[in-house]
Amino acid sequence: MNSVADSPSFQYANAKDFEELGVESEAESCLSSKTLNSKTSSTKLLFIEKIRQANQCCQSGDYNTAIKLYTDAIGLNPSNYVLYGNRSAAYCRLAKYSSSLQDAIKA
């Protein structure tokens, strides 16, 4: 059975998605500019690494780990719709269709 991940239009989230949508919380907006830049940079690096690992897990068939990593990345940037789509595809591969549908709707 074909899944969303098999579709030619399926895309994995990447660092560019992070740059376009950004990551900022109320707490970060209260920090000094220097601290904010340092905090945002470390968050950005963590976000990028989570996505890289999640994509790698999907490609190797480790969908449970991929779901956890996509969930972690979504926690860092909940407005990144691509991550919901990727997690939806991973859920679909595990036949967790209800969870897959919920994420697909968010995407």
N, C-alpha and C positions, 0 to 999 in steps of 0.2 A: 504494500500500500504506500502510495506517495504521501509525503508530508510537506508541510510548509518549508522545512529546511531543505528539501530536495528541489524546490522551485528555483528557477534561475533568478527570480527577482528577490529571493531571500537574501538578506544582508546581515552580517554580524556588526554589532556596535564597534566603534573604534574611537581613538583619541579625538578625532575631529568632532564627533558628536558631543564630546565633553566640552570642547572649546566653544561650540555654537550655543549650547544651552547653559553652561556655567554651573557652578555649585556655590550656593551661599545660604547660610542660615541666619536667624535673628542674632544668635550669639556672635557670629562672625562680623555682622554689620556693626556691632558695638566695639570691636577691637580696633586698636590703632592701625594705621595703614601698613606699617612695617610688619606687625604681627599678622595682620590679615593676609598680606602677600605670602608670608612664610606658611601660614596655615593653609591657604588655598593651594599653594604649590604642592605641599605634602598630601593634601586630599586629592589633588589632581593625579599625582603619581600613583597613589593607592587605587584610585578609580580606574586608571589605565591598566594597571597590573591585574586587577580583578577581571576586567573585560578580556584581557589577553589570555589569562588562565581559563576563563569560562569558555571562550571560543575554542581553545585548544582541547578542552575536555569534550566539547560537542563533537569536534572533528574525530576524536578518538573513541567516541561512543560512551563516555562516562557522563551520562546525562544527570544523574543525581548530584554529582559534584558541580556540574555546570549550573544547575538550578540554584544551588547554594551560592555560588559565586555571582551569578546574575542578581540574585536577591541582595547580596551585599552591595553590589554596584548600584542597584536601584535605591538602596538606602542612602547612598552618597549623592545621587542625582535622580530623584523620583520623577522628574519631568522628561526623562530620556525615553521616548516611546520605542526606540529600537530595542532597548533592553527587554521591554515587555514582550515584544515580538519574538526575540531570541529565546526568552524563557518559555514562552508559549510553545515554541517548536520543540524544546527539550521535554516539556511536559507531554506533548503529543507523542513523542518517541517512546515514552514510558506508559502510554495508554492512559494517562491521567487527563482525560478529555475535559472534565469540568474545570480543572485548574488551567488547562490550556485555553479554553474558551474565555475564562475570566481575563487572562492576560491579553488575549487577542482583542478583546473589547477595549481594554485600556490602551492598546497600541494604536 
